[in-house]
């Protein structure tokens, strides 16, 4: 079931409830930050890419069977963040991904976009509980960045 992303005037608490209840993302309002919602959990990970690679990966994921999940971008870091479910990852992936300037963070706390901050926005907002697995994103990266192939 797809639903509309909450409007800009949504409070942090309402947005946090949306992320938790509609999207299944374990979000919380960060006590240490101003207007910050963060998410964490053992079942989630974030795959970060440079923007040009992120755009190619998104396109690849849209072109083949499957579905692209939530993606955010940060003007501060210049990175795209793919939110994913933790899944199996082969032993060569770390070296391959490092060569493509890609990072994977498991079981970490990571920021989610909020309307009041322009430096972090959704490229593809979450609208339901679907998240791709980490290996699906890595396969798309390998397809888009041939030098990451073993």
N, C-alpha and C positions, 0 to 999 in steps of 0.2 A: 504494500500500500504506500503510495507516494502522497505526501502532503506538502503544502507550501511552507517555505522557510518563514519563521516569524518576522513581522515587520520591524523596521528600524527603531520604532519607539518602544520596543519590548525591553523590560527591565532585565538586569543580569540574572535575577532569580528565575524569571519566566523563561529566559533563554536556556539557562542551566537545566530547568525542568524539561524543556523541549529536547535538549541533547540527551538527557537520561531516559525519558519516557517514550519518546517517539523514535529516537535514533539508537538507543541502547548504548550510548557512550557514557562511561562513568565520569561525568563532569562535576565540577565543584567550583564555587566562586573562591578565587584565591585570596586568602587573608593578607598576604604580603604585597599584593599588587593593586593598583588602582584600575578599576574596570577590566579585570582579568578573569577569564574562565579558563580553567585548566582541566585536563583529563588524565587519568592514569589507570593502569590495570595490567594484570599479568597476561590477559588475552589480547592485548592491543600492542601495536608497534607503529612506528612512524618511519617511512622511507623518505629521505630528503634528497632532492636533485637540484642541479642548476636549472633555471627556468627553460632554457632551450630544450634540454633533455626531457624535462617534465612535460612540456607541451607535446613532444613527440610520443612519449609514453602514453599520455592521455589519448592521443589520436589512435595509437595502436590498440589500446584497450577498448576504445569505442568501435574499432573496425572488425574485431574478431569476436567469436562467441564469448560471452561473458559480459561483464559490466564494469564500468569504471566506478570506483567508490569516491568518497569525499577527498577533495584536494584543497589545500589552502596555500596561499602564497604570502610571503613577507617582504615588504619593501626594505626592511632593515637588514635582513640577511641576504636578500636576493635569491631565496630558495623556495622551492615548492615542496610541500609536505603531503605525502600520500598516507592517509590513515588506513591501517590494514589489521587483519587478524594475524596473530602469530601462527606460523605454520612451519613445516620442515624447510630447512635451507641447507643446500649441499656445502661441503667443506671448502670448496673453491670460491664460493660467492663473495666472501669478504675481500679477497684480493682483487677479484674482478670488479667489484663495485667501487673499491677505492680508486682503481684506475679510471673509472668514469666519474669521479668526484661525487659518489653517491654514499650516503650514510644510512644505517639502519639502527634505530634505537628501540630496544625491547623493554617492556615493563617500566617505562619512564613516565614522568609527568611532562606533558607538553601543552602549549597554549592553543586555545581555540579562538577563532575570530569572534569579535563582538562588534556590534554596529558603531559604538562610540570610538573605536580605534581604526584609523584609516590605514595603518601600517600592516595589518594582517586581514586578509579578505578570503572569502571562499571562491575558488575557481570552479569547483563542483561542490555545492553544499550537500550535506547529508539530508535525506528526506525520509529515510526509514532505517531499519537495522542492518541493511546490507553493508558489508565491508569485504573487499577482496582479500585473498590470502596474500601473505608476504611473497610466496613463491610465484604467484601470478604476476605481481608487479615486477619482480626480478626477471621473469621470463620476458616481459615486455621491454624492460631495460636492455636485456641482452639482444633482443631483436632490433632495437633502435640504435644501439651503440655496439656494433659488431666486434670491436676490440675487446669486449668483455667476455666473448666466448672462449671456452677452454680450448 
